[in-house]
Each structure stands twice: as structure tokens, then as C-alpha cells.
Amino acid sequence: MTPDEIAARMDGTLVARPGGMKAILPSSAVQNHAAFLSVLPDGALLCAWFGGTLEGKSDISIHASVLAPGADAWGPAQRLTDDPARSEQNPVIFTSPEGEIMLFNTAQPAGNQDEARVMMRRLELDGGHVASGPCRDIGLPDGTFIRAPLRIRGDGAWMLPLFRCNPRPGQRWNGSHDTAAMAVSTDRGDTWTVEDVPDSLGAVHMSPVPLGDDRLAAFYRRRQADFVHRSESVDGGHTWTPPVPTDVPNNNSSIGVTRLADGRIAMVCNPVSAAMSQDRRASLYDELGEDDDRPDAVGGCLPTWGVPRAPLTLCLSEDDGRSFPHRIVIEDAPGTCLSNNSVDGRNKELSYPVILQRADGQVDIAYTLYRRAIKHVRLSLDWINGAIA
């Protein structure tokens, strides 16, 4: 599909596909990326993402659309943030135990992820309309990024998974010193402490899932573009083991993970590694044209950028995410991501997925379609099980 062909289908209408339904969400932005899904208290599905002209530009803002219960199309896209000086990225929606719906997102100047701040605001919903309240910096250190859902710890504390783009004075961020951490709030988001994941250099996008009792597993994207990594907590999320590799390749791109009602771990990702492709680019933000004469950060790990971001694959595990022997291709494409440009047709990525299972058992997935749009797929569990039988 060309960017124009994608744009012509960005009406949000649900249409049939093998195993369920699919839709391309509406948006007035020419670039749309990093989707997040959340089921609202009334059963509606809320999708948030960032959109604008090019990742890292100050016109990148958070947008959202609502799929009402029983509706046959997603509602119009609504812009929720507008910081004229920063690129607002990676939305996370959280419904508190008290029923408040909150938006968390990052905000950074240009490609300087080591200067990112995490912002929070309350959302008010009236039918399909979403309104955002005043914005507040939650006080985490410079360079803090988010991507995965919040979790409630057994003692009621809020756990916000982080990755830390640790600043290197006088050097430009390139991902080489990124690490994983967990932010914890015991006062409903007013204040936060940060607890680092040990030996997590290069492990980002920490995505925890509950395993039962006080056990959790967390899964990680890897800057080194080798394998999805995994760590465990046996004390309800207070402490974590160092990340170790699973059998799923990773291309230094985001993953989406959830635990299904039957206990299996379901992960959506691009199971491709640097060892499987020669495609490379200088950095994530090499097209911004920044006037920045600082040298790239040195030391740390060696980040790899540009490995293809396709196919989009659903991987299933029956051993708490240590291995994923069952894999289903949801959509395939060349996966080319040597450019972030979403209008010239060079980008062919199917990336940054998010996954959740609804109360009726159906599985919802949203992901980036060639950076031009956000695509939503709804699959029946029967179809998933049949595909791996």
C-alpha cells in the first residue's frame, strides 16, 4: 500500500479479516506511531498514539480515538496534547482503582531523549469525546521514557515501567547507555521513587505481566537488536532479576505483551534481529537536521538501528514467557525502516504493537502501519488456537 492508499482507508471502519476484524484509524496527521490500547469502564476501547509530521519534531502530539461498545467504526481522532517546544510521544492510558482515567506521555526537545520528561493529565470522556485536563510533570529524572501499562502492586502502590535514557554530559543521546527501571508511587501519582532493574544496559520498554501469586515476568526490547529479554520478580514487583534472553529475536523495536486468561503469555513483535539483516541507519533521529555538534555518546552498549520492522507476529508461550514456540504472522511487509518519513513511501514498517484481551476472550492488537497510520486488528481466540494447532 502507498501512503495515499493508506490515507484513503483511514476512516476507522471495521472490516472482516481472517480470524476477526481490522480497521485503519482516522487521523489528520501524516505520521502516526506508538499506539496504546485501553478498555474503558463502559467497555469502550480507547486508542492513543502520537502524530504529527516526523518523530522528534515539536508538532508531534498525542491523539486518541474511541471505539464505542458495539460500534462498527472508530470515532474521529482527537488531539490531547500540544506542547509547542517538545515532541510528545509514547502515550500510556491508566484507569486508577478509583476510576480516574489518566494519560501519561513523554515530552522531549527534538531527538534528545535524554532530556525527556514524563507528563500526566486526567482525561474526561463523554461518549466518544475525550477531553484532557491540565498537564503536570511527575518529577522523574531527565531522560525518563515510558511505553508499557502501569500495574497496581499488592500493597496498592502504582508501578510505572520506565526506561532511562541516561544523560552523558557533552555527548548526544544514541541509546548506548539506556537502562530499565520501575517508578513507584504510594500516593496515587503525587510523588514517585525510581528503582533500577539490575544489569539492564540496553534493555528498554520494560513490559511486566502477572504470573500469579507474587510472581511477575517483564519483557524488554533490546538496543543491541539481539533477542527479547526477560526478568522476574518473586516479591510482587519490589525487586527484579537481571534480564536474560528469550528465544524471540528483537530488532531494537517495541514489543507488546499480555497474559491471556488461560495463563499463556502472548507477545506481539517483529521477530527479527541484527544477525538476520544488513539494514542499518545512523540513529533514530538522523533525519531531523538538528544543529547539534556534540559527539555521540561513547561506551555502554552498541545500539543497532534500522533492522526491518516486519513481519508483525503473535508469539505464544506456555512456560511463563521463557520460550515462545508458537508464532502466527498477523501481517507481513518488507519492514523497511531506514527512514521515518511517512509520506514518500520508503517506510514499510509494521511496528510498535500493543495487545490486550477483552472479557469476551477476543484479542485486540494495534500497531503502526508504515508510520502513516495506526491499524487495529481484533482476533478470536478460536482462530488463534486454530492457527497454532
ROVO-754643 format. One record per residue (C-alpha): x, y, z. Coordinates in steps of 0.5 Angstrom, whole numbers. Example, Ala and Ser with C-alpha at 12.3 -4.5 7.8 and 13.67 -1.06 7.14 Angstrom:
// ROVO-754643
<pt X="25" Y="-9" Z="16"/>
<pt X="27" Y="-2" Z="14"/>
//
This chain:
// ROVO-754643
<pt X="0" Y="0" Z="0"/>
<pt X="2" Y="7" Z="-2"/>
<pt X="2" Y="13" Z="3"/>
<pt X="-4" Y="15" Z="-1"/>
<pt X="-8" Y="9" Z="-1"/>
<pt X="-7" Y="8" Z="7"/>
<pt X="-10" Y="15" Z="8"/>
<pt X="-16" Y="13" Z="3"/>
<pt X="-18" Y="8" Z="8"/>
<pt X="-16" Y="12" Z="15"/>
<pt X="-24" Y="12" Z="16"/>
<pt X="-24" Y="7" Z="22"/>
<pt X="-29" Y="3" Z="19"/>
<pt X="-28" Y="-5" Z="22"/>
<pt X="-28" Y="-10" Z="16"/>
<pt X="-27" Y="-17" Z="16"/>
<pt X="-21" Y="-21" Z="16"/>
<pt X="-19" Y="-28" Z="17"/>
<pt X="-20" Y="-29" Z="25"/>
<pt X="-24" Y="-23" Z="26"/>
<pt X="-24" Y="-15" Z="24"/>
<pt X="-19" Y="-10" Z="22"/>
<pt X="-19" Y="-2" Z="22"/>
<pt X="-15" Y="4" Z="20"/>
<pt X="-16" Y="9" Z="25"/>
<pt X="-17" Y="16" Z="23"/>
<pt X="-12" Y="22" Z="24"/>
<pt X="-11" Y="28" Z="21"/>
<pt X="-3" Y="28" Z="22"/>
<pt X="1" Y="25" Z="16"/>
<pt X="5" Y="21" Z="21"/>
<pt X="2" Y="16" Z="27"/>
<pt X="6" Y="12" Z="31"/>
<pt X="7" Y="8" Z="38"/>
<pt X="-1" Y="6" Z="39"/>
<pt X="-3" Y="4" Z="46"/>
<pt X="-10" Y="1" Z="48"/>
<pt X="-14" Y="1" Z="54"/>
<pt X="-21" Y="-2" Z="56"/>
<pt X="-25" Y="4" Z="59"/>
<pt X="-30" Y="3" Z="65"/>
<pt X="-36" Y="3" Z="60"/>
<pt X="-33" Y="-3" Z="55"/>
<pt X="-31" Y="2" Z="50"/>
<pt X="-24" Y="2" Z="47"/>
<pt X="-19" Y="8" Z="47"/>
<pt X="-13" Y="8" Z="43"/>
<pt X="-8" Y="13" Z="44"/>
<pt X="-2" Y="15" Z="40"/>
<pt X="3" Y="20" Z="38"/>
<pt X="2" Y="24" Z="31"/>
<pt X="5" Y="30" Z="27"/>
<pt X="10" Y="31" Z="21"/>
<pt X="16" Y="27" Z="24"/>
<pt X="18" Y="24" Z="30"/>
<pt X="22" Y="29" Z="34"/>
<pt X="19" Y="35" Z="31"/>
<pt X="15" Y="40" Z="36"/>
<pt X="9" Y="39" Z="32"/>
<pt X="9" Y="31" Z="35"/>
<pt X="3" Y="31" Z="40"/>
<pt X="-2" Y="26" Z="43"/>
<pt X="-8" Y="24" Z="39"/>
<pt X="-14" Y="19" Z="41"/>
<pt X="-20" Y="15" Z="38"/>
<pt X="-25" Y="11" Z="42"/>
<pt X="-29" Y="5" Z="39"/>
<pt X="-35" Y="5" Z="43"/>
<pt X="-39" Y="-2" Z="45"/>
<pt X="-42" Y="-5" Z="39"/>
<pt X="-40" Y="1" Z="34"/>
<pt X="-37" Y="-1" Z="27"/>
<pt X="-32" Y="4" Z="27"/>
<pt X="-27" Y="8" Z="31"/>
<pt X="-29" Y="15" Z="32"/>
<pt X="-25" Y="21" Z="30"/>
<pt X="-18" Y="23" Z="32"/>
<pt X="-18" Y="28" Z="38"/>
<pt X="-11" Y="32" Z="40"/>
<pt X="-10" Y="31" Z="47"/>
<pt X="-3" Y="35" Z="48"/>
<pt X="0" Y="41" Z="45"/>
<pt X="7" Y="43" Z="48"/>
<pt X="10" Y="48" Z="42"/>
<pt X="17" Y="46" Z="44"/>
<pt X="17" Y="39" Z="45"/>
<pt X="16" Y="32" Z="42"/>
<pt X="10" Y="29" Z="46"/>
<pt X="11" Y="21" Z="45"/>
<pt X="9" Y="14" Z="48"/>
<pt X="2" Y="15" Z="51"/>
<pt X="0" Y="11" Z="57"/>
<pt X="-7" Y="11" Z="59"/>
<pt X="-8" Y="8" Z="66"/>
<pt X="-15" Y="8" Z="70"/>
<pt X="-14" Y="8" Z="77"/>
<pt X="-17" Y="4" Z="82"/>
<pt X="-22" Y="10" Z="84"/>
<pt X="-24" Y="10" Z="77"/>
<pt X="-20" Y="16" Z="74"/>
<pt X="-17" Y="16" Z="67"/>
<pt X="-10" Y="19" Z="66"/>
<pt X="-6" Y="20" Z="61"/>
<pt X="2" Y="19" Z="62"/>
<pt X="7" Y="21" Z="56"/>
<pt X="14" Y="23" Z="55"/>
<pt X="16" Y="30" Z="52"/>
<pt X="23" Y="32" Z="49"/>
<pt X="26" Y="37" Z="45"/>
<pt X="28" Y="35" Z="38"/>
<pt X="32" Y="28" Z="38"/>
<pt X="34" Y="29" Z="45"/>
<pt X="31" Y="23" Z="49"/>
<pt X="36" Y="24" Z="55"/>
<pt X="32" Y="31" Z="56"/>
<pt X="25" Y="27" Z="56"/>
<pt X="20" Y="29" Z="62"/>
<pt X="14" Y="25" Z="64"/>
<pt X="8" Y="28" Z="64"/>
<pt X="1" Y="26" Z="67"/>
<pt X="-6" Y="29" Z="66"/>
<pt X="-13" Y="27" Z="67"/>
<pt X="-18" Y="25" Z="62"/>
<pt X="-25" Y="26" Z="62"/>
<pt X="-30" Y="22" Z="57"/>
<pt X="-37" Y="24" Z="55"/>
<pt X="-39" Y="19" Z="50"/>
<pt X="-34" Y="19" Z="44"/>
<pt X="-31" Y="25" Z="46"/>
<pt X="-24" Y="26" Z="50"/>
<pt X="-22" Y="32" Z="54"/>
<pt X="-15" Y="33" Z="57"/>
<pt X="-14" Y="36" Z="64"/>
<pt X="-8" Y="41" Z="66"/>
<pt X="-1" Y="38" Z="65"/>
<pt X="3" Y="36" Z="70"/>
<pt X="11" Y="34" Z="70"/>
<pt X="11" Y="28" Z="75"/>
<pt X="18" Y="30" Z="77"/>
<pt X="22" Y="24" Z="75"/>
<pt X="29" Y="25" Z="72"/>
<pt X="31" Y="28" Z="66"/>
<pt X="32" Y="22" Z="60"/>
<pt X="26" Y="18" Z="63"/>
<pt X="21" Y="15" Z="58"/>
<pt X="15" Y="10" Z="58"/>
<pt X="12" Y="5" Z="54"/>
<pt X="8" Y="0" Z="58"/>
<pt X="2" Y="0" Z="62"/>
<pt X="2" Y="1" Z="70"/>
<pt X="1" Y="-4" Z="75"/>
<pt X="-2" Y="-4" Z="82"/>
<pt X="3" Y="-7" Z="87"/>
<pt X="0" Y="-12" Z="92"/>
<pt X="0" Y="-6" Z="97"/>
<pt X="-3" Y="-1" Z="93"/>
<pt X="3" Y="2" Z="90"/>
<pt X="3" Y="5" Z="83"/>
<pt X="8" Y="2" Z="79"/>
<pt X="10" Y="5" Z="72"/>
<pt X="15" Y="2" Z="68"/>
<pt X="21" Y="6" Z="65"/>
<pt X="27" Y="6" Z="61"/>
<pt X="32" Y="11" Z="63"/>
<pt X="36" Y="15" Z="57"/>
<pt X="41" Y="17" Z="62"/>
<pt X="45" Y="23" Z="60"/>
<pt X="52" Y="24" Z="58"/>
<pt X="55" Y="31" Z="59"/>
<pt X="57" Y="34" Z="53"/>
<pt X="55" Y="28" Z="49"/>
<pt X="49" Y="27" Z="45"/>
<pt X="44" Y="21" Z="46"/>
<pt X="44" Y="15" Z="42"/>
<pt X="41" Y="10" Z="46"/>
<pt X="48" Y="7" Z="49"/>
<pt X="47" Y="8" Z="56"/>
<pt X="40" Y="6" Z="57"/>
<pt X="37" Y="2" Z="62"/>
<pt X="31" Y="0" Z="65"/>
<pt X="27" Y="2" Z="72"/>
<pt X="21" Y="2" Z="75"/>
<pt X="18" Y="8" Z="78"/>
<pt X="13" Y="7" Z="84"/>
<pt X="8" Y="12" Z="87"/>
<pt X="5" Y="10" Z="94"/>
<pt X="1" Y="17" Z="94"/>
<pt X="-4" Y="16" Z="87"/>
<pt X="2" Y="19" Z="83"/>
<pt X="3" Y="25" Z="87"/>
<pt X="11" Y="23" Z="88"/>
<pt X="15" Y="18" Z="85"/>
<pt X="21" Y="14" Z="87"/>
<pt X="25" Y="10" Z="82"/>
<pt X="28" Y="3" Z="83"/>
<pt X="33" Y="1" Z="78"/>
<pt X="33" Y="-6" Z="74"/>
<pt X="40" Y="-9" Z="76"/>
<pt X="45" Y="-11" Z="70"/>
<pt X="40" Y="-8" Z="65"/>
<pt X="44" Y="-4" Z="60"/>
<pt X="41" Y="-4" Z="53"/>
<pt X="34" Y="-7" Z="56"/>
<pt X="28" Y="-2" Z="55"/>
<pt X="21" Y="-2" Z="54"/>
<pt X="20" Y="-6" Z="61"/>
<pt X="13" Y="-9" Z="60"/>
<pt X="11" Y="-13" Z="66"/>
<pt X="6" Y="-18" Z="67"/>
<pt X="3" Y="-22" Z="73"/>
<pt X="4" Y="-29" Z="73"/>
<pt X="0" Y="-31" Z="80"/>
<pt X="1" Y="-30" Z="87"/>
<pt X="7" Y="-25" Z="88"/>
<pt X="11" Y="-27" Z="81"/>
<pt X="11" Y="-23" Z="75"/>
<pt X="15" Y="-23" Z="69"/>
<pt X="18" Y="-17" Z="65"/>
<pt X="20" Y="-17" Z="58"/>
<pt X="25" Y="-12" Z="54"/>
<pt X="26" Y="-9" Z="48"/>
<pt X="34" Y="-9" Z="46"/>
<pt X="38" Y="-3" Z="44"/>
<pt X="43" Y="-9" Z="42"/>
<pt X="38" Y="-12" Z="37"/>
<pt X="39" Y="-19" Z="39"/>
<pt X="33" Y="-22" Z="43"/>
<pt X="27" Y="-20" Z="47"/>
<pt X="30" Y="-21" Z="54"/>
<pt X="26" Y="-23" Z="61"/>
<pt X="27" Y="-22" Z="68"/>
<pt X="23" Y="-24" Z="74"/>
<pt X="20" Y="-21" Z="81"/>
<pt X="18" Y="-26" Z="86"/>
<pt X="16" Y="-21" Z="91"/>
<pt X="10" Y="-17" Z="87"/>
<pt X="15" Y="-12" Z="84"/>
<pt X="19" Y="-10" Z="89"/>
<pt X="25" Y="-13" Z="86"/>
<pt X="27" Y="-15" Z="79"/>
<pt X="32" Y="-20" Z="77"/>
<pt X="37" Y="-18" Z="71"/>
<pt X="34" Y="-19" Z="64"/>
<pt X="36" Y="-25" Z="60"/>
<pt X="35" Y="-27" Z="53"/>
<pt X="29" Y="-31" Z="51"/>
<pt X="28" Y="-35" Z="44"/>
<pt X="25" Y="-29" Z="41"/>
<pt X="29" Y="-24" Z="36"/>
<pt X="29" Y="-17" Z="37"/>
<pt X="30" Y="-11" Z="32"/>
<pt X="31" Y="-6" Z="37"/>
<pt X="24" Y="-4" Z="36"/>
<pt X="18" Y="-4" Z="41"/>
<pt X="14" Y="-11" Z="44"/>
<pt X="7" Y="-11" Z="47"/>
<pt X="6" Y="-17" Z="52"/>
<pt X="0" Y="-19" Z="56"/>
<pt X="-2" Y="-25" Z="60"/>
<pt X="-8" Y="-29" Z="57"/>
<pt X="-14" Y="-31" Z="61"/>
<pt X="-12" Y="-39" Z="60"/>
<pt X="-5" Y="-37" Z="63"/>
<pt X="-1" Y="-36" Z="57"/>
<pt X="4" Y="-30" Z="55"/>
<pt X="2" Y="-27" Z="49"/>
<pt X="7" Y="-22" Z="46"/>
<pt X="7" Y="-18" Z="39"/>
<pt X="13" Y="-16" Z="36"/>
<pt X="18" Y="-17" Z="30"/>
<pt X="22" Y="-23" Z="31"/>
<pt X="28" Y="-20" Z="27"/>
<pt X="35" Y="-19" Z="30"/>
<pt X="41" Y="-15" Z="27"/>
<pt X="44" Y="-22" Z="26"/>
<pt X="38" Y="-23" Z="21"/>
<pt X="39" Y="-17" Z="17"/>
<pt X="44" Y="-12" Z="14"/>
<pt X="40" Y="-6" Z="14"/>
<pt X="43" Y="0" Z="18"/>
<pt X="42" Y="7" Z="20"/>
<pt X="46" Y="12" Z="24"/>
<pt X="41" Y="13" Z="29"/>
<pt X="33" Y="14" Z="30"/>
<pt X="33" Y="22" Z="29"/>
<pt X="38" Y="22" Z="23"/>
<pt X="33" Y="26" Z="19"/>
<pt X="31" Y="32" Z="24"/>
<pt X="37" Y="36" Z="21"/>
<pt X="39" Y="38" Z="28"/>
<pt X="44" Y="44" Z="29"/>
<pt X="48" Y="40" Z="34"/>
<pt X="56" Y="39" Z="34"/>
<pt X="56" Y="35" Z="40"/>
<pt X="59" Y="28" Z="39"/>
<pt X="55" Y="21" Z="40"/>
<pt X="55" Y="18" Z="47"/>
<pt X="61" Y="13" Z="48"/>
<pt X="62" Y="7" Z="52"/>
<pt X="56" Y="3" Z="54"/>
<pt X="53" Y="-2" Z="49"/>
<pt X="53" Y="-1" Z="42"/>
<pt X="46" Y="0" Z="39"/>
<pt X="43" Y="-2" Z="33"/>
<pt X="38" Y="2" Z="29"/>
<pt X="35" Y="0" Z="22"/>
<pt X="34" Y="-7" Z="23"/>
<pt X="27" Y="-9" Z="19"/>
<pt X="21" Y="-8" Z="23"/>
<pt X="16" Y="-14" Z="20"/>
<pt X="13" Y="-18" Z="20"/>
<pt X="8" Y="-17" Z="26"/>
<pt X="8" Y="-23" Z="29"/>
<pt X="4" Y="-26" Z="35"/>
<pt X="8" Y="-31" Z="39"/>
<pt X="5" Y="-35" Z="45"/>
<pt X="9" Y="-38" Z="51"/>
<pt X="6" Y="-44" Z="56"/>
<pt X="12" Y="-43" Z="60"/>
<pt X="11" Y="-36" Z="63"/>
<pt X="15" Y="-33" Z="57"/>
<pt X="22" Y="-37" Z="58"/>
<pt X="20" Y="-39" Z="51"/>
<pt X="15" Y="-38" Z="45"/>
<pt X="15" Y="-44" Z="41"/>
<pt X="8" Y="-42" Z="37"/>
<pt X="8" Y="-36" Z="33"/>
<pt X="3" Y="-33" Z="28"/>
<pt X="4" Y="-28" Z="23"/>
<pt X="-1" Y="-22" Z="23"/>
<pt X="1" Y="-18" Z="18"/>
<pt X="8" Y="-18" Z="13"/>
<pt X="11" Y="-13" Z="9"/>
<pt X="18" Y="-11" Z="8"/>
<pt X="19" Y="-8" Z="14"/>
<pt X="24" Y="-2" Z="12"/>
<pt X="25" Y="3" Z="17"/>
<pt X="31" Y="6" Z="14"/>
<pt X="27" Y="13" Z="14"/>
<pt X="22" Y="15" Z="19"/>
<pt X="19" Y="19" Z="13"/>
<pt X="11" Y="17" Z="13"/>
<pt X="9" Y="21" Z="6"/>
<pt X="15" Y="19" Z="1"/>
<pt X="13" Y="11" Z="1"/>
<pt X="20" Y="9" Z="3"/>
<pt X="18" Y="7" Z="10"/>
<pt X="15" Y="0" Z="11"/>
<pt X="15" Y="-2" Z="18"/>
<pt X="9" Y="-6" Z="22"/>
<pt X="11" Y="-4" Z="29"/>
<pt X="10" Y="-2" Z="36"/>
<pt X="5" Y="-6" Z="38"/>
<pt X="0" Y="-6" Z="44"/>
<pt X="-4" Y="-12" Z="46"/>
<pt X="-10" Y="-14" Z="51"/>
<pt X="-15" Y="-19" Z="52"/>
<pt X="-22" Y="-17" Z="53"/>
<pt X="-27" Y="-20" Z="58"/>
<pt X="-30" Y="-24" Z="52"/>
<pt X="-24" Y="-27" Z="50"/>
<pt X="-22" Y="-23" Z="44"/>
<pt X="-15" Y="-20" Z="43"/>
<pt X="-14" Y="-13" Z="41"/>
<pt X="-8" Y="-11" Z="37"/>
<pt X="-6" Y="-4" Z="35"/>
<pt X="0" Y="-2" Z="31"/>
<pt X="4" Y="2" Z="27"/>
<pt X="2" Y="2" Z="19"/>
<pt X="8" Y="5" Z="15"/>
<pt X="8" Y="10" Z="20"/>
<pt X="3" Y="13" Z="16"/>
<pt X="-3" Y="11" Z="20"/>
<pt X="-5" Y="6" Z="26"/>
<pt X="-8" Y="0" Z="25"/>
<pt X="-13" Y="-4" Z="29"/>
<pt X="-14" Y="-12" Z="29"/>
<pt X="-19" Y="-16" Z="33"/>
<pt X="-18" Y="-23" Z="33"/>
<pt X="-22" Y="-29" Z="36"/>
<pt X="-18" Y="-34" Z="41"/>
<pt X="-21" Y="-40" Z="37"/>
<pt X="-18" Y="-37" Z="31"/>
<pt X="-11" Y="-36" Z="35"/>
<pt X="-11" Y="-43" Z="37"/>
<pt X="-13" Y="-46" Z="31"/>
<pt X="-7" Y="-42" Z="27"/>
<pt X="-2" Y="-46" Z="32"/>
<pt X="-6" Y="-53" Z="32"/>
//
